[in-house]
Each structure stands twice: as C-alpha cells, then as structure tokens.
Amino acid sequence: MVTELGTLSRRRVDGAGLADIREKLDAGVRLTMEDGVRLFATPDLTALAALANRERERRWGDVTFFNRNVHVNATNVCEASCIFCSFSRLKTGDAAAYTMSLQEAVGKVKALRGELITEVHIVNGLNPDLPWSYYLDLLRGIKAERPDLHIKAFTAVEIHYFAEKYGMTYEQVFRELIDAGLGSIPGGGAEIFHPRARKKLCDDKVDADGWLEVHRVAHRLGLRSNCTMLFGSIETNEERVDHMLRLRALQDETGGFQTFIPLRFHHENNKLNRLREPTAFDSLRTYAVSRLMLDNIDHIKAYWVMLGVELAQLTLSWGVDDIDGTVREERIYHMAGARTPQTLGRAELVQLIRDAGRIPVERDTLYHVVAEA
C-alpha cells in the first residue's frame, strides 16, 4: 500500500506538468474545472494513475469491495428515445419489447431462494402502460419472498416519470416506495448533465436539474444513492468535468452519494453505432480523473459488465475501490453489444481482485462489511 508518491512517481507527475495539481492534492486543496480539463488532456497515463492510486489508497488501502446482487429489468418498454440506448423499445408490441408479469419479475428473486445474495437492483424503461400499483406490488412481492434483501431500485429518471405520470411530488413517490420496501436508489440516467450534450443524447427525459433534485429529495428522506456518468459518446472533456462538479456540489449539500460509476458507452444496436467506443486509455483516464475530482464521494466503482473483466481489474490501480457484484442477469449493456459474462460467482470476483494485488471485501449495499474474503 502506498499513501505517498515515491520518488520516481513524483518525478513522473512533475515531468508531466502536473506538479501544481500534486501540490494541491498534498495540501488538501480542491481541484477546479481547469485542473480537471488538464488531467483529461495529459498524455501521461502513468502519472495520472500515480495520483489517482494514491488518493484511492489514502481512503481504502488495498481493500476492494464487491457484493452479491441480482439485477431485475422488469420492462424495456420506454417512452424516452435516448439515441445511445440499445435496451429500450418505444412501445409494447415492438420487436424485442417485453414486460414481465409481477409473478415473472418476483420469480427472478424467488429462483435464488437458497442463494446468499444481499441486494436486488431494479432498473426499467419508462413504460406508459403500467399502473403505479405495478411498481409498489413488485417491491412488496420481493420483500415477501426475501425480506432480508436490500432493494435498490428506480433511477432518478424513473422517479421523475412516476411523479409526472401519476400526479405526485418526488417526496410522495419516495414515501410510497419506501413503505413498499425501497432501500436506496441507483445512479443511472445521469448520462451527461451539460445541456449541449444532453439535448442531443436524451432530450425527452428529465434534465440535469431534475435528476439532481430527485437525488436531493432522496437524500433528505434518508435514502442513499449512487451517481453515474456516461462517457465516450459525444461529450467533451469539459462537459465530463462539469458533470463531476455538479455531483460534487450536491454531495457537499447532502452527503448522500455512496459511489460514483463512470459508464462506458457501447455503440452496438443504437443510433450512435457510427461512433467509435472509448479506448482502454480513455476509460482508465476517466476513472482516474473521477477519483481526483470527486473528493467527497467515498467510492469509485468499475462496473465490470460494461467495462470488461480485464479492464475492470486494471482500474483497481487507477482510483477504483469497488468492482460491483455477481449481477446474475444483465440486459441493458448486453443488448448494446457487451460480451462480458452474464454473471460472475463470488469466488471469481475474489480471485479477480486478488490477482490485481488487492484485498477482496464483501459488502452490503450500504457498505457494511459482510465478510473479508
């Protein structure tokens, strides 16, 4: 474990023209927009890794977290027409559109009755055909089947949609979901906050201010949440840093974000298939800059499903301290061309982390330690 830069690393950082940023980090001075843009622009990935790894190890040493979770995507019917999305279908009856019955959706959890899992992760499309009771009954059904499970469900985009469609405030939506069993919310739907990119990517769903307000309300009600950023499509480096700064500002206000998850753009089966996907270099750089800019968010997570197992393993030296979980069945990124496995077993996650020279620690959703592997 390294908590200070060695002589060679320090020379590398300073030689890359990042001495003033290193000095800021040494002094605990917060990085600015200009600093973030410079970090993205540096061609020296080794220097960037040295800075990010030091910040990671100052917080967590060699510990790398994972959990045992299952994903449930109950419907992909979605009114929004995000041009980067390969998962959604605009209406019921379209090719590859589906909506699970409550019995089918709860059955995904019921099938794992004998399995040691701690979390169910639920993300859906914005389905105009479903009543509000569907979502409440989905949570109640899961809780009845597995009362021990933490339910992390419904992105801010979904919460905003529920509020508009069913005539409620964000707080009313949350209170009813909490009564039905909701434990926290995922960080999806953030995409890129900057209006230039967001208008092109996802103009017909909640804007940045709305996304942030949903999480603000969630945090006020005692729910913890994650936050994300889609990277590698049409956004600029300045827009990436702007996105991080908006998250950092809300975290200063509420303290409710647990982890930040950069989500790598996949181009298959969507309207951006002409674009090249982010390189490994760009992916590693994005994780490193995230760790350096988001000084008030405890964890940086590499979602191995969309990043790839080998690259996710590499991120553990570029600022990342969490590699997600077992997942079980993932649809969103696999419909976009991801060729990663549908699931990794606990033993596989443990070995992956150990092979990277880190210490695997199983956590629950709220980062309580379940077991040191």
KEZA-528763 format. One record per residue (C-alpha): x, y, z. Coordinates in Angstrom, 1 decimal, padded with zeros to 4 digits. Layout:
# residues N
X / Y / Z
...
//
This chain:
# residues 373
000.0 / 000.0 / 000.0
001.3 / 003.4 / -001.0
000.0 / 006.6 / 000.6
002.7 / 008.9 / -000.6
004.2 / 009.2 / -004.0
007.6 / 007.5 / -004.4
010.5 / 009.5 / -005.9
010.0 / 008.0 / -009.4
006.3 / 008.6 / -009.4
006.7 / 012.2 / -008.1
009.2 / 012.8 / -010.9
006.8 / 011.3 / -013.4
003.9 / 013.5 / -012.2
006.0 / 016.7 / -012.2
007.5 / 015.8 / -015.6
004.0 / 015.6 / -017.0
003.4 / 019.2 / -015.9
001.1 / 018.2 / -013.0
003.3 / 019.4 / -010.1
000.8 / 022.2 / -009.1
-002.1 / 019.7 / -009.1
000.1 / 017.3 / -007.0
000.7 / 020.1 / -004.6
-003.0 / 020.9 / -004.3
-003.7 / 017.3 / -003.5
-000.9 / 017.2 / -001.0
-002.4 / 020.3 / 000.7
-006.0 / 019.0 / 000.6
-007.0 / 021.8 / -001.8
-009.9 / 021.0 / -004.0
-009.3 / 020.7 / -007.8
-011.0 / 023.1 / -010.2
-012.6 / 022.8 / -013.6
-009.4 / 023.9 / -015.2
-007.5 / 021.2 / -013.2
-009.9 / 018.5 / -014.4
-009.6 / 019.5 / -018.0
-005.8 / 019.4 / -017.7
-005.9 / 016.0 / -016.2
-008.0 / 014.7 / -019.1
-005.6 / 016.3 / -021.5
-002.4 / 014.9 / -020.1
-000.9 / 012.1 / -022.3
001.0 / 010.6 / -019.4
-001.4 / 007.9 / -018.1
001.2 / 006.6 / -015.7
001.5 / 010.0 / -014.0
-002.3 / 010.2 / -013.7
-002.5 / 006.7 / -012.3
000.0 / 007.5 / -009.6
-002.1 / 010.5 / -008.4
-005.4 / 008.6 / -008.5
-004.0 / 005.4 / -006.9
-002.6 / 007.5 / -004.0
-006.0 / 009.0 / -003.4
-007.6 / 005.6 / -003.6
-005.1 / 004.1 / -001.1
-005.4 / 007.0 / 001.3
-009.0 / 006.1 / 001.7
-009.1 / 002.3 / 001.4
-005.6 / 000.9 / 001.2
-005.7 / -002.3 / -000.8
-009.3 / -003.1 / 000.1
-011.6 / -003.6 / -002.9
-015.3 / -004.0 / -002.3
-017.8 / -006.3 / -004.1
-021.3 / -007.6 / -003.3
-023.6 / -010.4 / -004.1
-026.5 / -009.0 / -006.1
-029.1 / -009.8 / -008.8
-030.4 / -007.5 / -011.5
-034.1 / -007.4 / -012.4
-035.1 / -005.3 / -015.5
-038.8 / -005.9 / -015.5
-039.7 / -004.0 / -018.7
-037.8 / -002.4 / -021.5
-040.8 / -000.5 / -023.0
-039.8 / 003.1 / -022.7
-041.3 / 006.4 / -023.9
-037.9 / 008.1 / -024.0
-035.9 / 007.8 / -027.2
-032.3 / 008.2 / -026.0
-030.1 / 007.8 / -029.0
-027.4 / 005.9 / -027.2
-029.8 / 003.3 / -025.7
-030.0 / -000.3 / -027.1
-032.2 / -001.6 / -024.3
-035.4 / 000.2 / -024.7
-038.3 / -000.2 / -027.1
-040.7 / 002.6 / -027.7
-044.0 / 000.7 / -027.2
-045.5 / -002.6 / -026.3
-045.5 / -004.9 / -029.2
-042.3 / -003.6 / -030.8
-039.8 / -006.3 / -031.7
-037.8 / -007.3 / -028.6
-040.1 / -005.3 / -026.3
-041.1 / -007.1 / -023.1
-042.8 / -006.5 / -019.8
-042.6 / -009.1 / -017.1
-045.7 / -010.0 / -015.1
-045.3 / -009.4 / -011.4
-045.0 / -013.2 / -010.9
-042.2 / -013.4 / -013.5
-040.3 / -010.4 / -012.0
-040.5 / -011.6 / -008.4
-039.7 / -015.1 / -009.8
-036.2 / -013.8 / -010.7
-035.6 / -013.4 / -006.9
-037.6 / -016.5 / -005.9
-035.4 / -018.7 / -008.1
-032.5 / -017.7 / -005.9
-034.1 / -018.6 / -002.6
-031.2 / -020.7 / -001.5
-028.5 / -018.3 / -002.7
-026.6 / -015.9 / -000.4
-027.4 / -012.6 / -002.1
-027.8 / -009.3 / -000.3
-029.2 / -006.9 / -003.0
-031.7 / -006.8 / -005.8
-031.0 / -004.0 / -008.3
-034.0 / -002.9 / -010.4
-033.9 / -000.5 / -013.4
-036.7 / -000.3 / -016.1
-037.9 / 001.6 / -019.1
-040.5 / 004.3 / -018.8
-043.5 / 002.1 / -019.6
-046.7 / 004.1 / -020.3
-048.9 / 001.0 / -020.0
-048.2 / 000.1 / -016.3
-050.2 / 001.4 / -013.3
-048.4 / 002.8 / -010.2
-049.5 / -000.3 / -008.3
-047.2 / -002.5 / -010.5
-044.1 / -000.9 / -009.0
-045.4 / -001.0 / -005.4
-046.5 / -004.6 / -005.8
-043.1 / -005.5 / -007.3
-041.3 / -004.3 / -004.3
-043.8 / -005.8 / -001.9
-043.6 / -009.1 / -003.7
-039.8 / -009.2 / -003.5
-039.9 / -008.3 / 000.2
-042.5 / -011.0 / 000.9
-040.2 / -013.6 / -000.9
-036.9 / -012.4 / 000.6
-037.4 / -009.9 / 003.4
-033.6 / -009.9 / 004.0
-032.8 / -008.4 / 000.7
-032.0 / -004.7 / 000.2
-033.9 / -003.3 / -002.7
-032.0 / -000.7 / -004.8
-034.5 / 000.4 / -007.4
-035.6 / 003.0 / -009.9
-033.3 / 005.6 / -011.3
-034.0 / 009.4 / -010.9
-035.4 / 009.3 / -014.5
-037.9 / 006.7 / -013.4
-038.8 / 008.6 / -010.2
-039.4 / 011.8 / -012.2
-041.5 / 009.9 / -014.7
-043.6 / 008.4 / -011.9
-044.2 / 011.8 / -010.3
-045.3 / 013.3 / -013.6
-047.4 / 010.3 / -014.8
-049.2 / 009.6 / -011.5
-049.5 / 013.2 / -010.3
-047.3 / 013.1 / -007.3
-044.3 / 015.0 / -005.9
-040.9 / 013.3 / -005.7
-041.4 / 013.0 / -002.0
-044.8 / 011.4 / -002.3
-043.3 / 008.9 / -004.8
-040.4 / 008.1 / -002.5
-042.6 / 007.7 / 000.6
-044.9 / 005.2 / -001.0
-041.9 / 003.2 / -002.5
-040.2 / 003.2 / 000.9
-043.3 / 001.9 / 002.5
-043.3 / -000.9 / -000.1
-039.7 / -001.9 / 000.6
-037.3 / 000.5 / -001.2
-033.9 / 000.8 / 000.4
-031.9 / 003.0 / -001.9
-031.7 / 004.2 / -005.5
-029.2 / 003.5 / -008.3
-027.4 / 006.3 / -010.1
-028.5 / 005.7 / -013.7
-029.9 / 008.2 / -016.0
-027.4 / 010.9 / -015.3
-025.8 / 010.5 / -018.7
-024.1 / 013.9 / -019.2
-025.6 / 016.9 / -017.5
-024.3 / 019.6 / -019.8
-027.3 / 020.9 / -021.9
-025.4 / 020.8 / -025.2
-024.7 / 017.1 / -025.0
-027.9 / 016.2 / -023.1
-030.1 / 017.8 / -025.7
-028.6 / 015.6 / -028.4
-028.4 / 012.4 / -026.3
-031.7 / 012.3 / -024.3
-033.7 / 015.4 / -024.8
-037.1 / 013.8 / -023.9
-036.3 / 012.7 / -020.3
-035.6 / 014.6 / -017.1
-032.9 / 017.3 / -017.3
-029.9 / 017.7 / -015.1
-031.6 / 019.9 / -012.6
-034.4 / 017.4 / -012.3
-032.1 / 014.4 / -011.9
-030.2 / 016.2 / -009.1
-033.4 / 017.3 / -007.4
-034.6 / 013.7 / -007.3
-031.4 / 012.7 / -005.5
-031.6 / 015.7 / -003.2
-035.1 / 014.6 / -002.1
-034.0 / 011.0 / -001.7
-031.1 / 012.0 / 000.5
-033.3 / 014.3 / 002.6
-035.6 / 011.3 / 003.2
-032.7 / 009.2 / 004.4
-032.1 / 007.2 / 001.3
-028.6 / 006.7 / 000.0
-027.9 / 006.7 / -003.7
-025.2 / 006.2 / -006.4
-024.3 / 008.5 / -009.2
-023.1 / 007.9 / -012.7
-021.7 / 009.5 / -015.9
-022.0 / 008.1 / -019.4
-018.7 / 008.7 / -021.1
-017.3 / 008.2 / -024.6
-020.1 / 009.2 / -026.9
-020.4 / 012.9 / -028.0
-019.4 / 014.8 / -024.8
-016.3 / 016.9 / -024.4
-013.8 / 016.6 / -021.6
-015.0 / 020.0 / -020.3
-018.5 / 018.5 / -020.2
-017.3 / 015.5 / -018.2
-015.6 / 017.7 / -015.6
-018.7 / 019.9 / -015.5
-020.8 / 016.8 / -014.7
-018.4 / 015.7 / -011.9
-018.5 / 019.2 / -010.4
-022.3 / 019.2 / -010.3
-022.3 / 015.9 / -008.5
-019.6 / 017.2 / -006.1
-021.7 / 020.2 / -005.3
-024.8 / 018.2 / -004.4
-022.6 / 015.9 / -002.3
-021.4 / 018.9 / -000.4
-025.0 / 019.8 / 000.3
-026.5 / 016.4 / 001.2
-023.7 / 013.8 / 001.7
-026.0 / 011.1 / 000.3
-024.0 / 009.7 / -002.6
-022.2 / 006.5 / -001.9
-020.3 / 005.7 / -005.1
-019.6 / 007.2 / -008.5
-019.8 / 004.9 / -011.5
-018.4 / 006.0 / -014.9
-020.4 / 004.1 / -017.5
-018.6 / 003.3 / -020.8
-020.6 / 004.0 / -023.9
-021.4 / 000.9 / -026.1
-022.3 / 001.6 / -029.7
-024.0 / -001.6 / -031.0
-027.7 / -001.6 / -031.8
-028.3 / 002.1 / -031.2
-028.4 / 005.3 / -033.2
-024.7 / 006.1 / -032.4
-023.3 / 003.0 / -033.9
-021.1 / 005.1 / -036.2
-019.1 / 006.3 / -033.3
-016.0 / 004.5 / -032.0
-016.3 / 003.2 / -028.5
-014.0 / 004.6 / -025.8
-010.5 / 003.2 / -025.8
-009.0 / 001.5 / -022.8
-006.7 / 004.5 / -022.4
-009.7 / 006.9 / -022.2
-011.6 / 004.6 / -019.8
-008.7 / 004.3 / -017.4
-008.1 / 008.1 / -017.6
-011.8 / 008.7 / -016.8
-011.7 / 006.6 / -013.7
-008.5 / 008.3 / -012.5
-009.9 / 011.8 / -013.0
-013.1 / 010.8 / -011.3
-011.2 / 009.8 / -008.2
-009.2 / 013.1 / -008.1
-012.2 / 015.4 / -008.8
-014.8 / 013.7 / -006.6
-013.0 / 014.2 / -003.3
-016.2 / 014.0 / -001.2
-017.6 / 010.7 / -002.7
-016.2 / 007.7 / -000.9
-016.1 / 005.1 / -003.6
-015.4 / 004.9 / -007.3
-016.9 / 001.8 / -008.9
-015.9 / -000.1 / -012.1
-019.0 / -001.9 / -013.4
-017.3 / -004.9 / -014.9
-020.3 / -005.8 / -017.0
-019.9 / -002.8 / -019.3
-016.2 / -002.3 / -018.9
-015.0 / -005.9 / -019.4
-013.5 / -008.0 / -016.7
-009.8 / -007.4 / -017.6
-010.1 / -003.7 / -017.9
-012.2 / -003.5 / -014.7
-009.3 / -005.3 / -013.0
-006.8 / -002.7 / -014.2
-008.9 / 000.2 / -012.9
-008.1 / -001.0 / -009.4
-004.8 / 000.8 / -009.8
-006.4 / 003.9 / -011.4
-008.6 / 005.1 / -008.5
-011.2 / 002.4 / -008.2
-012.1 / 000.6 / -005.0
-015.3 / -001.3 / -005.9
-015.9 / -003.7 / -008.7
-019.7 / -004.2 / -008.3
-021.1 / -007.7 / -007.8
-022.3 / -011.0 / -009.1
-025.1 / -009.3 / -011.1
-026.6 / -012.6 / -012.3
-028.6 / -011.4 / -015.3
-027.9 / -008.1 / -017.1
-029.8 / -006.9 / -020.1
-029.1 / -003.2 / -020.6
-025.4 / -003.4 / -021.7
-025.7 / -006.9 / -023.3
-028.4 / -005.5 / -025.6
-025.8 / -002.9 / -026.5
-023.2 / -005.5 / -027.5
-021.4 / -006.2 / -024.3
-019.6 / -009.6 / -024.5
-018.9 / -009.9 / -020.8
-020.4 / -012.8 / -018.8
-024.0 / -012.5 / -017.5
-022.7 / -013.3 / -014.0
-019.5 / -013.8 / -012.0
-019.5 / -016.0 / -009.0
-018.2 / -014.9 / -005.6
-015.1 / -017.0 / -006.0
-014.4 / -015.4 / -009.4
-014.7 / -011.9 / -008.1
-012.5 / -012.7 / -005.1
-009.8 / -014.2 / -007.5
-010.1 / -011.3 / -009.9
-009.4 / -008.8 / -007.0
-006.6 / -010.9 / -005.5
-004.9 / -011.2 / -008.9
-004.8 / -007.4 / -009.1
-002.9 / -007.4 / -005.8
-005.8 / -006.1 / -003.7
-007.8 / -007.4 / -000.7
-011.3 / -008.5 / -001.5
-014.0 / -007.4 / 001.0
-017.7 / -008.4 / 000.5
-020.0 / -005.6 / 001.4
-023.8 / -005.0 / 001.5
-025.5 / -002.2 / -000.4
-024.7 / 000.4 / 002.3
-021.0 / -000.6 / 002.5
-021.3 / -002.5 / 005.7
-018.7 / -005.3 / 005.7
-020.3 / -008.8 / 005.2
-017.0 / -010.8 / 005.1
-013.4 / -010.4 / 004.3
-012.7 / -013.0 / 001.6
//
